[in-house]
Structure formats: C-alpha cells, structure tokens
Amino acid sequence: MKKQLILFVFLTFAFVLQAQINPGTPERPEGQRHAIKMTAPALDVVRVGFVGLGMRGPGAVARWCQIEGTDVVALCDVEKSRVDAAQGILENNNRHKAAAYYGSTEAYKEMCERPDIDIIYICTDWIHHVPIALYAMQHGKHVAIEVPAATTLDDIWALIDTSERTRKHCMMLENCVYDFFEMACLQMAQRGLFGEVLHVEGSYLHNLDDFWTAYWNNWRLDFNRQNRGDVYPTHGLGPDCQVLNIHRGDRMNYLVAMDTKAANGPHQVYKQTGQVPIDFQNGDQTSTLIRTESGKTILLQHDVMTPRPYSRMYQIVGTDGYASKYPKQELLFRTEKLTSDEKANHENLSAHSCLPDSLRDNMLKKYTPEWVKEIEEKAKKVGGHGGMDYLMDYRLVYCLRHGLPLDMDVYDMAEWCCIGPLSRISIENGSQPVRVPDFTRGAWHEVIGFQYEF
C-alpha cells in the first residue's frame, strides 16, 4: 500500500509538471553576467533625450525641469508640433532650447547617436518601445521606458541581453511603486507588521471609454483588438512584487489565466469605424493567478472596457495583518503587532475590524520612507498622478548621479511585463498552467529583500 501511494504521488507530480506549458529560458550568451545590483559610473549631470511627446512625454519634460542636476538635451516625436510644445515647456522653466528630432518613426536614431546624452526616456506607443530602447543601449545610453516596456517574450529577452551585455540600465517607468500608500505598506511589510505575506492582489481597472480616441493612430484599441490576455499588468504587479521580494529571494513559478468574452471592445471599434469586427481578441476582463517558488500567490485583474470604478486593487494578506487601498484605504493588524503608542487612545482594536481612520493615517505617516518625507511637499506640488511620477523621476536621477543600482532593474521589467504574453498562452490553452521563465537565469536568490539605495 505504501509503495502504491508513493507511485501515485510521483505520477501525480509528473502529470502536473507535464501539464505545465514551459516557454523556456535561453542560455545566457557567453561573456555576459547578470545585472542584479548593477551600477554605472556616477553622473554629475544627467543629460536626457525624450522620445514620444504625446500623452506622457510633456509631463515628464516638465518634471525633469524641476529636478536638480538634469539637462534636457534633445526632444523627439513624429510630429513637429509636439516637439515645439515641449520646447515651450523648457522655455517656461528657464531651460535652454533642446535639439529637435521629428518627421518619422526613426527620427530617434540620430538622437541616440549623440555623444552628449546619458539616458533616453521613452514615452511612445507600446510597439515602438523595444526598438528604440535597443538602439539606445547599443549606442551607449541608459534607457527608461514607459509601461509596459515590452509585450512579447522575444522582446523581453532582447532587452535583458542588451542590458547585460552593454551594462546599461534598462528601467521601466512603473510609477505605482512610488504611490505613498504602497511605499508605506512596503515599509510595514519589511518590518514584519503583516507577519509572513502570503497573498497579494493588483489590477488595472480603468474604463477607457473617453480615452480611446486620444491615442495616436488609435494604437491602444488596436492593440487590444489584436492581442489577448492581461496586456497592462504592471501597475498592480509592481508593488506586489516588491512586497514579495521577487527575484530578491523568491520568484514567480507559474500562472493560470482566463478571460471573459469580448463584448465592449468590438462595440468601441463599431463606434469609431461603423464596422463590427469579428476578430477582436481581448476579453473585457482578464484574471490571472500566479504562484511563487515559496508558495505565495498573486491575483491580477485587467479591465479597461466596463464601467467599474478605477482601482489597482492593491491588497496585502499576511499571517498577522492586512492592507487594502481600494475602494478605501484600510489597515488591520493583530493587536500584538502594534506598539503601545499606536494602540493608545483607541478603543475596540481587534483582529476583526480595520484600524480607525486616525490611527491608520498615523501609521501611514510613520512608515513613509524618510527620503519621501523630505520631498513629499514638492512632489505633490509638481504632480504627476498625485506626485508619484515626480518621485519616480527623482529617484532615477538620484541613483544615476550617485552611481547606485536603480530601484527597478531590467528583471523587474521582464517579470512585470511577461504576464501579457504568458496569460495569453494560458488562456489560449484552456487556462493551462504556464511556467514563468527565470529571467535572472539562476541569480534570483543572490540578493534578499528589496531596498532603496542611498
């Protein structure tokens, strides 16, 4: 009987392994080494060139004008009018006029070839992110890329290999990891208030009915028409992965995904073209469940089609505590996790109800990182999604000027972007489990725990 039980367990385990789809992990090219904690020589002044001055680009130019030790050297867009508008932003901030590049989708190449630029800041549509980033790194530039940086596994691996080979930073501009609530909760998690974090949730729930036509050449609706899965996972996943120390002691192991039918997507195409598409790929909602190497779980959702309230669904579930940002900020801890000062003057504290608002606010303030407290007022004044965009750019410049590892490295980019293509594979194979590649190629446990470098 014991032998039969062992055989049954073995066959079950073998079946599970066989049932998982494995996209594979290519060997690291000879002569390359991993980029975890990678640094580059410190820069006295960070000289930047911006590509893509439509929706996100102008705000980035304005923010960089407020950061000490920066020089906006060049501006690039397909349309000259957008370059001219960005020049106006520089002039209004008493900055010198930048070199201008425009007129084609390859105008960025001449800019990347300039010797007086340190980093290329990419805010184009998604499909142009990777070719620009690769060309920039190949010409000696660091790159910062809007989300999602890459949408296919081939492109993700190309960015990794190019960053490792050139030793140039490849950072994705994931602003949500700099949200004030998320940063305070990360500090709480690192100090053990949640106990062992077992489960996290994240999402991008944002009805885009009033925004589809604002995207250049209608590229975003076209992308959803041609692609299936969670095509925009990084806002919810980024803060989750930092809490779980992904590739800093743990890694994502496999995922399963499923979606609803496409209902509102075809309707949006009909509104714009008068034709009903029969080939619309993306469902109105996609749900993805991920399990990590150490047995933690992540739940992601994507929905840009239905009239749900905006939410990034940020939640932390630990053995001793809980946090949630939407629809209301909530914290809950076992009372023994709270100090006497934190419990003072508050009644009815228990493990069955959330902390009173005043105590919650005090704790969020207490656990806000010190570097954030120092510039919080300016960040909120300069703005960009409530100040988190400014914090993101500030930290990028700070790390480059001090020769430090960036807060988000090329593997963060890879892990947070890969959900798009991997969720599609799962959905198109009956929600079969799909292995998440080890983008660090074995180095995911060499550093334990996420931290800001100073």
N, C-alpha and C positions, 0 to 999 in steps of 0.2 A: 504493500500500500504506500509506503514511504517513497519507494522508487517511482511509483506511478505519479505521485504528487509532484516529485521533483521534475519528472519528464513533462508533466502538464504545465508547470510554471515555466520551464525552459521553452517549450513550444509556444506558449502564450507570449512570452517576451520576444521570441524570434519573430512571431507574427506581427507584433506591434512595430518592431524595427523595420520589418519588410514593408509594412503598410505605410510608413512614412516616406514621403517624397523628399529626396535629398538633392538639392540643386548643386551640391558640391562646393568645395573650396579649392581653388587653384593654388599650386605651389607658389611660394614667394620667389620672384625672379632672383637669380644669383646676384650677389653683391648688394642686395637691399637688406635693410633691417627695419624692425617695427618703429612706429612713430609715437608710441606712448611716452608722454613726458618730453616730447621733442621740443627743443628750443632753437632759436636763431639769434644771431648777434643783435644786441640791443640797438635801437634806432633813436637818435637824438630827436629827430622829427620824422613823423610817419607821413610819407608822401603817397597820396592816394589818387587813383583814377576810377571814376564811376562809369559803369556801363548799364544803360537802361534807366531812363529818366521819366518814365510814365507815371505809375501809381506809387511805388515805394521809393524810387530814386530821389525825387526832390526833397522828401523828408530827411533822407539820410544825408544829403548835402548840407541841409540846414543844421542838422545835429552836429556834424563834424566841424562846422564853423564855430561851435560852442565848446569844443574840446581843445585844451591846450596841447601844443606840440604836434599839430597837424598842418598839412599843406595840401590843398586840393589842386593837384597839378593838371588834371585832364578830365573832360566830360565827353561822354559818347552816347549817342542814340541814333536810331534810324532817321528820326525826324529832327530837322534843324530847329524847329520852333521850340522843342523841348530842351535842347541844348541852350538856346538863347534864354529860356525861362530860368534854367539853373544858373546861368551866368548872372542873372538878376539877383538870385539868392546870395551869391558870393558878394556882389556889389553892396547889397543891403547890409551885409555883415562885415563890411570893410575888408574884404579879402580881395586878392588880386585876381584878374581875369585868368581863367584856365584855358589850356589848349583845347580846341574843339574838334571832334570827330563825328561825322554823321554821313547819311546818304545811302548806306547799305547795311545789311546784316553782318558784314565782315569788317566794318569800319573799326572795330575794336582791335584788330590785329596790329595796325600801325601804332596804336596807343600802347599795347602790351610790349612792343619792341623798344619803347623809350627806355633809356638807362636811368632816368630820374624819377622813377615810380617804384615804390616798395610793395604796394598791395593793390589789387584790383577788386573793387567792390561791385558785385554783380546783382542787378535788380531787374533782369529781363524776364520774359516769359519762360516757363519751365524748360521748354525743349532746347533753348539756347544756353542754359546754364553750363552744361558739361563742356561743349567745345570751347567756350570762352575760358573756362577755368583751366582746362588742359593746356591751351595755348599760353595762358598767362604763366602757369608754373614752369612750362618748358622754356619760357623766356625770363626766368629768374624772379618771378613775382609771387608773393603770398596771395591767397585768394580768400574772399569772404563771399558766400553765395546765399542768396535768398532761399527760402524754403518752398518746396523740397529741392535740395541741391541736385538730386538725380532721381530718375524714375525707372531705371532698368538695372538689373544686376550687372550687366556688362559695363554700364557707365559708372556704377559704384566702384567696381574693381579697378577701372581705369583711373579714377580719382585717387584711390588708395595707392596704387602702384606708382603713379606720378608723384604724389606727395612723398612717399617713402624714398623714391629714387632721387628726387631733386632736393629733399629736405626742406621743402617749402610748406608752410602751414596751409591747410585746406579746412576752413571753418564754415559751418553752416550757420546762417544768421537766425537762430532759433530764439526769438525774443522772450518766449513764455517762460524760460528757465529763470528769467530776471523779474518775473512778477513778484511783487512784495509778499503776497501770501505764500506763494510757492517757496521763496527763499527762506522765510521764517520757518515753514514746516520742515524744510530740509535740515535746518539747524536743530530743530526739535528731534528729528529722527536720528541725527548724528549723535545727539546727547542722550539718546535712549528713552525719550519720553513715550514713544509708541511701543516700547519693547522691541520684539523682533517684527519687522514689517513683513507681512505675509502676502498682501494683495494690494494692488494699486489700480486706479482707473483713470482714463483720459479720453478725450474726444475732440472732435471739431464739429460742433453742431451750430450751423450758421446759415440761415436761409439767404440765398444769394439772388432772390427774385429781382431785386432792384439794382443788382450789380453786374449781371452777366454782360450787358452791352458795353460796360465801361472797360472791358479788357480788350487790348489791342488785337484787331483782326479776329475778335471773338474766340481767342485761343483757349480760354479756360473751359467754356462749354464744349468746344470741340474735343478737348482732352477727355472730358467725362463721356462724351459720345463714343470715343474710340477705345477707352480703357475701362477695366472693371476692377473693383477692389477698393481698399482704403487708400485713395490716391493722395491724401493730405493728412498723414498721421502724426506729424512731428510736434505740433503744438501741445497735444495731450501727452505724447510719449516721452518727450524730452525731460520734463520734470520728473516723470515716473522713473525713468532710467537712472537719473541722478540719485534718487532716494534708494533705489535697489543696487546701486554701485555696479551697474552693467559695464562690463569689461574692466572693472576695478575690483575684482573678487567674485563676480558672478557673470553669467552670460545668458542671453536668450537661447533656449534649446529648440523649441518647436512651436508652431502655431496652427490653429484651425480658424477658418473664416467662413462666413455665409452672408448673403445679401438678400434684400427684398427685390421684387421685380422693379423695372424702370417704369415709373408712372409719370412723375413730373418732368423728368429730363426730356422725353420726347415732346411733351407739351411746350417746353421752353423753345425747342427748335421750331415747332409749328408757329409759335407766336412771332418768331423772327423771320421765318422763311415762307410760311404758308404751306409747308410740306410736312407730312408726318413721317419721321424716319423709322425704318424697320430694323435699323442696325444699332440702335442706342445701347451701349454696353453697360454702363454703371447703374446699379440699383439705387433707389432713393436712399436706402440706409444699408451700411455695411457694418458688421460686428466681427471683431477679431479677438480671440483669446490666446494668450501666449503663456507658456510655462518656462521658467528659468531652470538653469542647471541645479540650483539649490532648492527647487521646489516652491518657488514663489509664482504668483500668477499676475497677469496684466490683462485688463479688459479695455479694449479700444472701440470707439464708435465713430462713424463718419456719416454726416447727413447735411448736405447743402441744398436740399431740394424741398423739404417740407417746412411748414411754419412752426417749428419748435423754437423755444427761446434760446438765445445764444448761450452756449455752455462749452467749457473744456472738460467738464465732468470730473475735475481733479479730486481724487479721493485717496486717502491712505488708510489701510486697515492693518493694525498691528495687534500683537498679543496683549498690549496694555493701553492702547489708545487708538484714536480715530480722528481724521481731519477730512473736511469737505468744503469746497469753495462755492459750489453751485447747488441750488439757487441762492443759498445763504451761506456765509462763512460760519463753519461750525468746528469746534474742537471738543473732544471728550477724552478723558484720561481716568485710569484708576486713581482714586484719591491719594494712594500712597506715592504716586509719581509726582505729586505736587508738593512744593515746599510749603512751610508754614505761612510764609508771606503771601504765597499765591492763594492759599485757602482762607486767609484772614478776611473777616467781614463778609463772607459769602455763605449763604445757607443752602441746604438741600443739595450739596455736591454729592454725586453718586456716579456709579458706572452705568446708569440707566438714562441719563439726560445730559445734554450738551452744557458746556460751561456758560454761565451768564455772559451777556454781551460785554460787560465792562471787564470781566476777568479775561475773556477771550482777547479783547483788544490789548490789554496789558501784556498778555503773553506774546502776542504777535509783535508788539513793540520790543519786548525784552529779547526775543530771539531773532530780530532783524540783524543781519551781519553788520559789524561796525563800519565797514567801508561803505555800505549802503547808507547808513545813518549820516555819514559825513557829507554825502552829496544828494541826499533824498530831496531836499527842497529844490535844488537846481534841476534835478531830473524831472520832477513833476512840472516845473515851470517850462523847461524846454519841450517836454512832452514826447509824444510818440507812444501811443497805446498806454497812456497814463504814466509814462516815464520809463517803462521797461526797455523801450528802444534806445533811449539815451544811456541807460545803464549798460546795455549790451555793447554799444559802440565805445563807451568809456572804458570798459574792461578790455576790449580788443586793443585799443590804443595803449592802455596801461601796460598790458603784457608785452606788446611789441616794443615799447620804449624801454622796458626793463629786462628784455631777453628772457621772459618767462614762458612756460608752457601755456597754451591758451586754455580757457575754461572748457571749450568744446573742441575736440580734435577730430581728425578725419574718420576715426572709428565711430564716434558719436554720429557723425553724418551718415555713415554707412548703415548703422543699426537702426537709426530712426527712419531712414528713407526706404530701407529694404521691405518694410511692411507693405508698401504699394505692390510691387511685383509678386511677393510671396503670398499675399492674401488672394491675389488673382489666381495663382496656381492652385491654392486650396479650393477656392470657390468652383473653378472650372473642373475640378476633380472630385466633386461631390463632398466638399468640405473635408477632404482628407488631410491628415496632419502633414505639415511641411517643415523640414528641418531649417533652422536659421543658420546660415554659414557663420563660422568663426572668422570674422573679418580681421581679427588680430593675429590669426594663424598661430594660436597657442600661447599668446602673451597676455591673455585677459586676466590672469591672476598675479601678474608681476607687481602691480600696484593695488593696494587695498584701500578703497574708500575715495569718494570724490572730495576735492578740496580746492579752494581758491588759493592761488599762489601770490605771495607778496614779497 
